[in-house]
């Protein structure tokens, strides 16, 4: 194929599905000493607790994007940007387990309760990539890119913590996440 240097653009359109699942586990232990009126230690009460949260985000939406590249005969570079307004079907499950035990303690108790929350709301997925390639052979190309992704409007597990005695089952899906990384690859064409 004849070399055709210049600036080229490509538009991207499609349906995108993205899933983000998280888990947050908070563990605690403690000891309470019980004294009589004279200040003598009667006994110690040991307590343990677990606060376990799982979140699921299923995002589905229409994706739009644009890629601009400058091509030379053996190399090229460019950028790609995509945006996807989505419906986020977010779920969270919280399980709280605590126990305070000591024989003869009137306040010894065990708690094991689960709470669930569901929410369907709007979210946004955005991608930006800076890319470059070099043609080693006519059919082999080396590729590298720096990729960045933003998620806005997702349920993150640590943000579901509620320090109330009997909280309402809800989903806090106001979270924002940023990912970035480098991609390296080899492309082989025939």
TIMI-33822 format. One record per residue: x, y, z of N, C-alpha, C in turn; residue in three letters. Coordinates in Angstrom, 2 decimals, m for minus. Layout:
<pts>
(pt (X,Y,Z),(X,Y,Z),(X,Y,Z),ALA)
...
</pts>
This chain:
<pts>
(pt (0.84,m1.18,0.00),(0.00,0.00,0.00),(0.89,1.24,0.00),UNK)
(pt (0.49,2.24,m0.71),(1.27,3.47,m0.81),(1.16,4.27,0.48),UNK)
(pt (2.27,4.89,0.88),(2.29,5.71,2.09),(1.46,6.96,1.87),UNK)
(pt (0.56,7.26,2.83),(m0.31,8.43,2.74),(m0.24,9.23,4.04),UNK)
(pt (0.79,10.05,4.22),(0.90,10.82,5.46),(m0.18,11.90,5.52),UNK)
(pt (m0.49,12.30,6.77),(m1.48,13.34,6.95),(m2.25,13.15,8.24),UNK)
(pt (m3.26,14.00,8.44),(m4.10,13.93,9.63),(m5.40,13.23,9.25),UNK)
(pt (m5.77,12.23,10.05),(m6.97,11.45,9.80),(m7.83,11.43,11.07),UNK)
(pt (m9.13,11.40,10.86),(m10.04,11.32,12.01),(m11.02,10.18,11.80),UNK)
(pt (m11.44,9.61,12.90),(m12.40,8.51,12.89),(m13.43,8.78,13.98),UNK)
(pt (m14.69,8.63,13.65),(m15.72,8.79,14.68),(m16.14,7.41,15.19),UNK)
(pt (m16.55,7.39,16.44),(m16.91,6.14,17.11),(m18.32,6.28,17.66),UNK)
(pt (m19.13,5.27,17.44),(m20.49,5.28,17.97),(m20.87,3.83,18.31),UNK)
(pt (m21.53,3.63,19.44),(m21.95,2.28,19.78),(m22.60,2.21,21.14),UNK)
(pt (m22.88,1.00,21.57),(m23.46,0.74,22.88),(m22.33,0.23,23.78),UNK)
(pt (m22.32,0.72,25.03),(m21.26,0.32,25.95),(m21.88,m0.21,27.24),UNK)
(pt (m21.30,m1.31,27.71),(m21.67,m1.87,29.01),(m20.42,m1.88,29.86),UNK)
(pt (m20.54,m1.43,31.10),(m19.40,m1.40,32.01),(m19.88,m1.85,33.38),UNK)
(pt (m19.10,m2.70,34.03),(m19.45,m3.21,35.35),(m18.34,m2.88,36.34),UNK)
(pt (m18.73,m2.35,37.51),(m17.79,m2.03,38.57),(m18.31,m2.62,39.86),UNK)
(pt (m17.55,m3.53,40.45),(m17.94,m4.18,41.71),(m16.87,m3.89,42.75),UNK)
(pt (m17.30,m3.58,43.97),(m16.37,m3.28,45.05),(m16.81,m3.98,46.33),UNK)
(pt (m15.84,m4.12,47.23),(m16.13,m4.68,48.55),(m15.30,m3.92,49.58),UNK)
(pt (m15.94,m3.61,50.71),(m15.28,m2.92,51.82),(m15.59,m3.69,53.08),UNK)
(pt (m14.55,m4.01,53.86),(m14.73,m4.79,55.07),(m14.03,m4.08,56.21),UNK)
(pt (m14.80,m3.71,57.24),(m14.28,m3.02,58.42),(m14.38,m3.98,59.59),UNK)
(pt (m13.24,m4.33,60.19),(m13.20,m5.25,61.31),(m12.76,m4.50,62.57),UNK)
(pt (m13.37,m4.83,63.71),(m12.98,m4.17,64.95),(m13.03,m5.15,66.11),UNK)
(pt (m12.18,m4.91,67.09),(m12.19,m5.68,68.34),(m11.98,m4.71,69.48),UNK)
(pt (m12.49,m5.05,70.65),(m12.32,m4.18,71.80),(m12.57,m4.92,73.10),UNK)
(pt (m12.11,m4.32,74.17),(m12.31,m4.89,75.50),(m12.82,m3.78,76.42),UNK)
(pt (m13.86,m4.11,77.18),(m14.41,m3.18,78.18),(m14.22,m3.79,79.56),UNK)
(pt (m13.61,m3.04,80.44),(m13.41,m3.50,81.83),(m14.57,m3.02,82.68),UNK)
(pt (m15.14,m3.91,83.49),(m16.26,m3.58,84.37),(m15.74,m3.60,85.81),UNK)
(pt (m15.96,m2.48,86.53),(m15.47,m2.30,87.92),(m16.65,m2.21,88.88),UNK)
(pt (m16.43,m2.55,90.12),(m17.46,m2.37,91.15),(m17.32,m0.96,91.74),UNK)
(pt (m18.14,m0.63,92.73),(m18.13,0.71,93.32),(m16.81,1.03,94.02),UNK)
(pt (m16.12,0.02,94.49),(m14.84,0.22,95.19),(m13.69,0.41,94.21),UNK)
(pt (m13.94,0.23,92.90),(m12.89,0.38,91.91),(m12.14,m0.89,91.63),UNK)
(pt (m12.66,m2.03,92.06),(m12.01,m3.31,91.79),(m12.53,m3.86,90.46),UNK)
(pt (m11.64,m4.42,89.69),(m12.01,m5.02,88.41),(m12.84,m6.27,88.65),UNK)
(pt (m14.08,m6.27,88.12),(m14.93,m7.45,88.24),(m14.67,m8.44,87.10),UNK)
(pt (m14.71,m7.94,85.89),(m14.46,m8.79,84.72),(m14.26,m7.89,83.49),UNK)
(pt (m13.80,m8.50,82.42),(m13.61,m7.79,81.15),(m14.55,m8.39,80.11),UNK)
(pt (m15.11,m7.54,79.29),(m16.02,m7.97,78.23),(m15.32,m7.74,76.90),UNK)
(pt (m15.23,m8.80,76.10),(m14.63,m8.70,74.78),(m15.71,m8.49,73.74),UNK)
(pt (m15.42,m7.62,72.79),(m16.38,m7.35,71.72),(m15.70,m7.41,70.37),UNK)
(pt (m16.43,m7.89,69.38),(m15.94,m7.92,68.00),(m17.03,m7.40,67.09),UNK)
(pt (m16.62,m6.88,65.95),(m17.59,m6.39,64.98),(m17.06,m6.47,63.57),UNK)
(pt (m17.94,m6.70,62.63),(m17.62,m6.73,61.20),(m18.66,m5.91,60.46),UNK)
(pt (m18.21,m5.02,59.62),(m19.08,m4.20,58.78),(m18.67,m4.50,57.35),UNK)
(pt (m19.44,m5.31,56.64),(m19.08,m5.80,55.31),(m20.03,m5.20,54.28),UNK)
(pt (m19.47,m4.54,53.26),(m20.28,m3.87,52.23),(m19.84,m4.35,50.86),UNK)
(pt (m20.81,m4.71,50.03),(m20.56,m5.06,48.63),(m21.41,m4.15,47.75),UNK)
(pt (m20.80,m3.57,46.71),(m21.54,m2.75,45.76),(m21.36,m3.30,44.36),UNK)
(pt (m22.40,m3.12,43.55),(m22.38,m3.52,42.15),(m22.92,m2.37,41.33),UNK)
(pt (m22.22,m2.02,40.27),(m22.66,m0.99,39.33),(m22.68,m1.61,37.94),UNK)
(pt (m23.81,m1.59,37.29),(m23.94,m2.04,35.90),(m24.37,m0.84,35.07),UNK)
(pt (m23.45,m0.33,34.25),(m23.70,0.85,33.44),(m23.95,0.45,32.00),UNK)
(pt (m24.99,1.00,31.39),(m25.34,0.73,30.00),(m25.73,2.04,29.35),UNK)
(pt (m25.11,2.34,28.21),(m25.43,3.60,27.54),(m24.91,3.66,26.12),UNK)
(pt (m25.17,4.81,25.48),(m24.68,5.07,24.12),(m23.35,5.80,24.20),UNK)
(pt (m22.38,5.30,23.46),(m21.03,5.86,23.49),(m20.76,6.62,22.20),UNK)
(pt (m20.14,7.79,22.35),(m19.73,8.61,21.22),(m18.25,8.91,21.38),UNK)
(pt (m17.53,8.97,20.27),(m16.11,9.24,20.38),(m15.50,9.73,19.09),UNK)
(pt (m14.26,10.18,19.21),(m13.52,10.71,18.07),(m12.05,10.36,18.26),UNK)
(pt (m11.42,9.94,17.17),(m9.98,9.65,17.18),(m9.32,10.49,16.10),UNK)
(pt (m8.25,11.19,16.48),(m7.48,12.01,15.54),(m6.05,11.48,15.55),UNK)
(pt (m5.51,11.16,14.36),(m4.14,10.67,14.28),(m3.39,11.40,13.17),UNK)
(pt (m2.12,11.59,13.41),(m1.21,12.08,12.38),(m0.40,10.88,11.92),UNK)
(pt (m0.51,10.54,10.65),(0.18,9.37,10.11),(1.37,9.79,9.26),UNK)
(pt (2.46,9.11,9.49),(3.64,9.20,8.65),(3.81,7.82,8.04),UNK)
(pt (4.76,7.63,7.18),(4.90,6.32,6.54),(5.17,5.20,7.53),UNK)
(pt (6.07,5.41,8.51),(6.42,4.35,9.44),(5.88,4.57,10.85),UNK)
(pt (5.42,5.74,11.20),(4.97,6.02,12.55),(3.75,6.94,12.52),UNK)
(pt (3.15,7.05,13.68),(2.00,7.94,13.82),(1.72,8.19,15.29),UNK)
(pt (0.95,9.22,15.57),(0.55,9.52,16.94),(m0.81,10.22,16.90),UNK)
(pt (m1.47,10.24,18.04),(m2.78,10.87,18.06),(m3.45,10.78,19.41),UNK)
(pt (m4.73,11.04,19.40),(m5.53,11.03,20.63),(m6.92,10.49,20.31),UNK)
(pt (m7.52,9.91,21.34),(m8.86,9.36,21.21),(m9.66,9.78,22.45),UNK)
(pt (m10.89,10.20,22.25),(m11.75,10.58,23.37),(m13.12,9.95,23.15),UNK)
(pt (m13.68,9.41,24.26),(m15.01,8.79,24.20),(m15.81,9.24,25.42),UNK)
(pt (m17.10,9.39,25.25),(m17.99,9.72,26.34),(m19.23,8.85,26.22),UNK)
(pt (m19.74,8.39,27.37),(m20.88,7.48,27.37),(m21.84,7.84,28.51),UNK)
(pt (m22.89,8.63,28.23),(m23.93,8.81,29.24),(m24.65,7.47,29.44),UNK)
(pt (m24.85,7.08,30.69),(m25.32,5.73,30.98),(m26.42,5.73,32.03),UNK)
(pt (m27.14,4.63,32.05),(m28.02,4.30,33.17),(m27.20,3.39,34.09),UNK)
(pt (m27.12,3.75,35.37),(m26.38,2.94,36.34),(m27.38,2.20,37.22),UNK)
(pt (m27.40,0.90,37.08),(m28.22,0.04,37.94),(m27.33,m0.39,39.10),UNK)
(pt (m27.34,0.40,40.19),(m26.43,0.15,41.31),(m27.16,m0.58,42.43),UNK)
(pt (m26.41,m1.44,43.09),(m26.91,m2.25,44.20),(m25.88,m2.23,45.32),UNK)
(pt (m26.35,m2.34,46.55),(m25.43,m2.49,47.67),(m26.03,m3.45,48.69),UNK)
(pt (m25.14,m4.24,49.26),(m25.53,m5.17,50.33),(m24.60,m4.93,51.50),UNK)
(pt (m25.18,m4.69,52.66),(m24.41,m4.44,53.87),(m24.76,m5.50,54.90),UNK)
(pt (m23.76,m6.04,55.54),(m23.99,m7.01,56.62),(m23.19,m6.54,57.83),UNK)
(pt (m23.89,m6.39,58.95),(m23.27,m5.95,60.20),(m23.37,m7.09,61.20),UNK)
(pt (m22.23,m7.51,61.72),(m22.18,m8.57,62.72),(m21.39,m8.04,63.91),UNK)
(pt (m21.97,m8.13,65.09),(m21.22,m7.72,66.29),(m21.60,m8.65,67.43),UNK)
(pt (m20.66,m8.82,68.33),(m20.94,m9.64,69.50),(m20.17,m9.10,70.69),UNK)
(pt (m20.86,m9.01,71.80),(m20.26,m8.63,73.08),(m20.62,m9.76,74.03),UNK)
(pt (m19.64,m10.55,74.39),(m19.96,m11.75,75.17),(m19.11,m11.86,76.42),UNK)
(pt (m19.77,m12.20,77.49),(m19.10,m12.58,78.72),(m20.15,m13.28,79.58),UNK)
(pt (m19.85,m14.44,80.13),(m20.83,m15.12,80.97),(m21.24,m14.24,82.14),UNK)
(pt (m22.49,m14.09,82.33),(m23.02,m13.33,83.45),(m23.16,m11.84,83.19),UNK)
(pt (m22.72,m11.34,82.04),(m22.88,m9.91,81.74),(m24.28,m9.68,81.19),UNK)
(pt (m25.08,m8.82,81.82),(m26.45,m8.60,81.35),(m26.49,m7.87,80.01),UNK)
(pt (m25.39,m7.24,79.60),(m25.37,m6.50,78.34),(m24.78,m7.30,77.18),UNK)
(pt (m24.43,m8.56,77.41),(m23.90,m9.39,76.33),(m24.97,m9.56,75.27),UNK)
(pt (m24.56,m9.38,74.02),(m25.54,m9.42,72.93),(m24.81,m9.79,71.64),UNK)
(pt (m25.56,m10.32,70.69),(m25.04,m10.62,69.37),(m25.99,m10.02,68.34),UNK)
(pt (m25.43,m9.40,67.32),(m26.21,m8.76,66.26),(m25.74,m9.31,64.93),UNK)
(pt (m26.67,m9.67,64.07),(m26.35,m10.10,62.71),(m27.50,m9.64,61.82),UNK)
(pt (m27.27,m8.55,61.09),(m28.33,m8.03,60.23),(m27.78,m7.68,58.86),UNK)
(pt (m28.64,m7.78,57.87),(m28.28,m7.44,56.49),(m29.23,m6.37,55.97),UNK)
(pt (m28.69,m5.49,55.15),(m29.47,m4.44,54.52),(m29.14,m4.42,53.03),UNK)
(pt (m30.15,m4.13,52.23),(m29.98,m4.08,50.79),(m30.48,m2.73,50.28),UNK)
(pt (m29.87,m2.24,49.22),(m30.32,m1.00,48.59),(m30.21,m1.12,47.08),UNK)
(pt (m31.17,m0.53,46.38),(m31.21,m0.54,44.92),(m31.40,0.89,44.43),UNK)
(pt (m30.77,1.24,43.31),(m30.95,2.56,42.74),(m30.63,2.51,41.25),UNK)
(pt (m31.48,3.10,40.46),(m31.23,3.28,39.02),(m31.11,4.78,38.78),UNK)
(pt (m29.94,5.21,38.34),(m29.70,6.64,38.19),(m28.77,6.86,36.99),UNK)
(pt (m28.52,8.12,36.69),(m27.64,8.46,35.57),(m26.18,8.44,36.00),UNK)
(pt (m25.31,8.05,35.08),(m23.87,8.03,35.32),(m23.18,8.42,34.02),UNK)
(pt (m21.87,8.61,34.11),(m21.11,9.00,32.94),(m19.78,8.26,32.92),UNK)
(pt (m19.41,7.74,31.76),(m18.11,7.10,31.55),(m17.37,7.94,30.51),UNK)
(pt (m16.14,8.33,30.81),(m15.33,9.09,29.87),(m13.95,8.49,29.72),UNK)
(pt (m13.44,8.45,28.50),(m12.12,7.91,28.21),(m11.32,8.92,27.39),UNK)
(pt (m10.03,9.02,27.68),(m9.09,9.79,26.86),(m7.83,8.95,26.73),UNK)
(pt (m7.33,8.81,25.51),(m6.10,8.06,25.27),(m5.17,8.86,24.37),UNK)
(pt (m3.88,8.89,24.72),(m2.85,9.45,23.87),(m2.07,8.26,23.33),UNK)
(pt (m1.96,8.16,22.01),(m1.40,6.94,21.42),(m0.31,7.25,20.41),UNK)
(pt (0.54,6.25,20.21),(1.61,6.32,19.22),(1.87,4.92,18.70),UNK)
(pt (2.34,4.85,17.46),(2.69,3.54,16.90),(3.89,3.68,15.98),UNK)
(pt (4.57,2.54,15.77),(5.71,2.48,14.87),(5.65,1.17,14.10),UNK)
(pt (5.75,1.26,12.78),(5.68,0.09,11.90),(7.07,m0.52,11.78),UNK)
(pt (7.26,m1.69,12.42),(8.54,m2.38,12.40),(8.76,m3.09,11.07),UNK)
(pt (7.75,m3.77,10.59),(7.73,m4.51,9.33),(6.43,m4.15,8.63),UNK)
(pt (6.26,m4.53,7.39),(5.01,m4.19,6.70),(3.75,m4.72,7.40),UNK)
(pt (3.86,m5.83,8.14),(2.69,m6.42,8.78),(2.75,m6.36,10.31),UNK)
(pt (3.80,m5.78,10.88),(3.95,m5.74,12.34),(4.10,m4.29,12.80),UNK)
(pt (3.24,m3.90,13.73),(3.25,m2.54,14.26),(3.32,m2.58,15.78),UNK)
(pt (4.21,m1.79,16.37),(4.27,m1.64,17.83),(3.38,m0.46,18.22),UNK)
(pt (2.59,m0.64,19.28),(1.66,0.40,19.74),(1.88,0.69,21.21),UNK)
(pt (1.69,1.95,21.59),(1.75,2.36,22.99),(0.71,3.45,23.21),UNK)
(pt (0.12,3.46,24.40),(m0.85,4.51,24.70),(m0.90,4.76,26.20),UNK)
(pt (m1.28,5.97,26.56),(m1.55,6.34,27.95),(m3.05,6.54,28.02),UNK)
(pt (m3.72,5.69,28.80),(m5.17,5.65,28.84),(m5.68,6.19,30.17),UNK)
(pt (m6.73,7.01,30.12),(m7.35,7.56,31.32),(m8.87,7.34,31.23),UNK)
(pt (m9.49,7.02,32.36),(m10.93,6.78,32.39),(m11.53,7.41,33.64),UNK)
(pt (m12.68,8.06,33.46),(m13.44,8.64,34.56),(m14.80,7.97,34.64),UNK)
(pt (m15.24,7.66,35.84),(m16.60,7.18,36.10),(m17.22,8.15,37.09),UNK)
(pt (m18.36,8.69,36.74),(m19.05,9.66,37.60),(m20.46,9.13,37.85),UNK)
(pt (m20.87,9.11,39.12),(m22.21,8.66,39.48),(m22.28,7.17,39.78),UNK)
(pt (m21.24,6.64,40.44),(m21.22,5.22,40.77),(m21.26,5.02,42.28),UNK)
(pt (m21.71,3.85,42.70),(m21.76,3.48,44.11),(m20.44,2.84,44.50),UNK)
(pt (m19.72,3.47,45.42),(m18.45,2.94,45.92),(m18.68,2.36,47.30),UNK)
(pt (m18.08,1.23,47.57),(m18.36,0.50,48.82),(m18.06,1.33,50.08),UNK)
(pt (m16.91,2.01,50.21),(m16.66,2.75,51.45),(m17.66,3.89,51.68),UNK)
(pt (m18.26,4.41,50.62),(m19.20,5.51,50.76),(m20.59,5.05,51.21),UNK)
(pt (m20.78,3.76,51.42),(m22.07,3.23,51.88),(m22.13,3.12,53.40),UNK)
(pt (m21.02,3.42,54.09),(m21.00,3.34,55.56),(m22.06,4.27,56.16),UNK)
(pt (m22.84,3.73,57.09),(m23.82,4.52,57.83),(m23.66,4.19,59.30),UNK)
(pt (m23.41,5.18,60.11),(m23.18,4.94,61.53),(m24.45,5.17,62.34),UNK)
(pt (m25.60,4.88,61.77),(m26.88,5.00,62.48),(m27.28,3.63,63.02),UNK)
(pt (m28.13,3.63,64.05),(m28.56,2.38,64.67),(m29.43,1.56,63.73),UNK)
(pt (m30.39,2.18,63.08),(m31.28,1.48,62.16),(m31.40,2.30,60.88),UNK)
(pt (m30.38,2.29,60.01),(m30.40,3.15,58.82),(m31.36,2.64,57.75),UNK)
(pt (m31.83,3.57,56.95),(m32.71,3.20,55.83),(m31.87,2.54,54.74),UNK)
(pt (m32.44,1.55,54.05),(m31.69,0.92,52.96),(m31.59,1.89,51.78),UNK)
(pt (m30.40,2.34,51.49),(m30.18,3.31,50.42),(m28.88,2.99,49.69),UNK)
(pt (m28.71,3.62,48.56),(m27.47,3.50,47.79),(m26.95,4.90,47.54),UNK)
(pt (m25.75,5.17,47.99),(m25.09,6.45,47.70),(m24.31,6.25,46.41),UNK)
(pt (m24.85,6.72,45.29),(m24.17,6.55,44.00),(m23.67,7.88,43.47),UNK)
(pt (m23.04,8.67,44.35),(m22.43,9.94,43.97),(m20.92,9.84,43.85),UNK)
(pt (m20.40,8.62,43.72),(m18.95,8.43,43.69),(m18.33,8.74,42.34),UNK)
(pt (m17.06,9.12,42.38),(m16.28,9.39,41.17),(m14.99,8.59,41.25),UNK)
(pt (m14.63,7.96,40.14),(m13.43,7.13,40.08),(m12.59,7.57,38.88),UNK)
(pt (m11.27,7.58,39.04),(m10.35,7.90,37.96),(m9.33,6.78,37.85),UNK)
(pt (m9.20,6.22,36.67),(m8.20,5.18,36.39),(m7.26,5.70,35.32),UNK)
(pt (m5.99,5.27,35.40),(m5.05,5.59,34.34),(m4.02,4.48,34.25),UNK)
(pt (m3.45,4.34,33.07),(m2.44,3.32,32.88),(m1.85,3.38,31.49),UNK)
(pt (m0.81,2.62,31.29),(m0.12,2.55,30.01),(m0.44,1.22,29.35),UNK)
(pt (m0.72,1.26,28.06),(m0.96,0.04,27.28),(0.15,m0.10,26.24),UNK)
(pt (0.69,m1.32,26.13),(1.69,m1.63,25.13),(1.20,m2.83,24.34),UNK)
(pt (1.43,m2.81,23.03),(0.94,m3.94,22.23),(1.65,m4.08,20.90),UNK)
(pt (1.41,m5.22,20.29),(1.93,m5.53,18.96),(0.72,m5.86,18.08),UNK)
(pt (0.68,m5.25,16.92),(m0.41,m5.50,15.98),(0.14,m6.24,14.75),UNK)
(pt (m0.50,m7.33,14.41),(m0.08,m8.12,13.24),(m1.23,m8.15,12.26),UNK)
(pt (m0.99,m7.71,11.05),(m2.03,m7.71,9.99),(m1.56,m8.54,8.81),UNK)
(pt (m2.52,m9.07,8.06),(m2.17,m9.86,6.87),(m2.74,m9.22,5.64),UNK)
</pts>
